[in-house]
Amino acid sequence: MKKCGIILLILIFSCSKNPETLITHLNGYWEIEEVTLADGSVKQYQFNETIDYISINDSLQGFRKKLKPGINDTYFTSDDAEAITLKIENNKLIMYYKTSYAEWKETVLEASEKHLKVRNENKDVYLYKRYIPIQLDID
């Protein structure tokens, strides 16, 4: 019986993910793919006029900006940005946002080279895919 308890503990701890490993995947350009609202309804995004750019430094501070992509790695943006502070709380990675108008937080559910999934305080889940810039061969 004691061996079963030890094996169960090992399985639980080996299956739990370290939220620090998600941090390395946050930086970059992200395009929203879908939103699952708290009521279960899903909104798909086939085309986005804007994308999100996230930049986090070694001090777990950074920003998120809205960009309008152009061609050949050009982007158009305003000077507006949302300050981000990352914290690990209750074994979860939390992104705290702050602007001069509001403060809010999102929980990172998944972060990889290709996808980012976050849940906001309203329990809406946002799924992003890594943005691939438009490249045209212009001579």
C-alpha positions in Angstrom: 0.0 0.0 0.0 2.9 2.4 0.8 4.5 1.7 -2.6 1.2 2.6 -4.3 1.2 6.0 -2.5 4.8 6.7 -3.5 4.2 5.8 -7.1 1.1 8.0 -7.2 3.0 11.0 -5.8 5.8 10.5 -8.4 3.2 10.4 -11.2 1.4 13.5 -10.0 4.7 15.5 -9.7 6.1 14.2 -13.0 2.9 15.2 -14.8 2.7 18.7 -13.4 4.3 21.3 -15.7 6.7 23.9 -14.4 5.2 27.3 -15.4 8.7 28.8 -15.8 9.2 26.8 -19.0 6.3 28.7 -20.6 8.1 32.1 -20.3 10.7 31.4 -23.1 7.9 31.0 -25.6 6.1 34.3 -25.0 8.3 36.7 -26.9 7.3 37.4 -30.5 4.4 38.1 -32.8 1.0 36.4 -32.1 -2.1 36.3 -34.2 -5.4 35.4 -32.6 -6.9 32.2 -33.9 -10.0 31.7 -31.8 -11.7 32.8 -28.6 -13.8 30.4 -26.4 -16.1 32.5 -24.3 -17.0 31.5 -20.7 -20.4 30.3 -22.0 -18.7 27.8 -24.3 -19.3 29.6 -27.6 -16.4 29.8 -29.9 -15.4 32.7 -32.2 -13.0 31.8 -35.1 -10.7 34.4 -36.6 -10.0 33.8 -40.3 -8.3 37.2 -40.9 -6.7 39.7 -38.4 -6.0 43.3 -39.2 -3.8 43.5 -36.1 -1.4 41.2 -34.3 0.1 41.3 -30.8 3.8 41.7 -30.2 5.0 40.6 -26.8 8.4 41.4 -25.4 9.5 40.1 -22.0 13.0 40.7 -20.5 15.0 38.7 -18.0 13.4 40.6 -15.1 10.0 39.2 -16.1 8.9 42.7 -17.2 7.9 43.8 -20.7 5.1 45.0 -22.9 2.5 44.0 -25.5 1.7 46.2 -28.5 -0.9 46.0 -31.3 0.7 46.0 -34.7 -0.7 46.2 -38.2 1.5 44.0 -40.4 2.7 45.2 -43.7 4.8 43.3 -46.2 8.4 42.1 -45.9 8.7 42.5 -42.1 7.2 45.9 -41.9 4.7 46.8 -39.1 2.6 49.9 -38.3 1.8 50.8 -34.8 1.1 53.6 -32.4 3.2 54.5 -29.3 0.6 52.7 -27.1 1.8 49.7 -25.2 0.5 47.6 -22.3 3.1 47.0 -19.5 3.4 43.4 -18.5 4.8 41.8 -15.3 5.0 38.0 -15.1 4.5 36.2 -11.8 4.2 32.6 -10.9 1.4 32.1 -8.4 -0.1 28.7 -7.3 2.0 26.9 -9.9 0.6 29.1 -12.7 2.2 31.7 -14.9 0.2 35.0 -14.6 0.6 38.0 -16.9 -0.3 41.2 -15.1 -1.1 44.1 -17.5 -1.2 47.8 -16.8 -2.0 50.9 -18.8 -2.9 54.4 -17.7 -6.5 53.3 -18.0 -6.8 49.9 -16.5 -5.1 46.9 -14.9 -6.0 43.2 -15.5 -4.4 39.7 -15.6 -4.4 36.6 -17.7 -3.3 33.1 -16.9 -1.0 31.4 -19.4 -2.5 27.9 -20.1 -0.1 26.9 -22.9 2.9 28.4 -24.6 5.0 26.8 -27.3 6.8 27.8 -30.4 3.6 27.7 -32.4 0.7 28.4 -29.9 -0.2 30.6 -27.0 -3.3 30.1 -24.9 -4.4 32.4 -22.1 -7.5 32.8 -19.9 -8.6 36.2 -18.8 -10.5 37.1 -15.6 -13.9 36.6 -17.4 -12.9 33.0 -18.1 -12.6 33.6 -21.8 -9.8 31.6 -23.4 -7.8 33.1 -26.2 -5.8 30.9 -28.6 -3.1 32.5 -30.6 -0.8 31.1 -33.3 2.6 32.4 -34.1 2.4 35.1 -36.8 4.2 34.4 -40.0 5.1 37.6 -41.8 4.0 38.3 -45.4 7.0 38.0 -47.7 6.8 39.2 -51.3 9.6 39.0 -53.8 9.7 42.5 -55.1 12.4 43.4 -57.7 
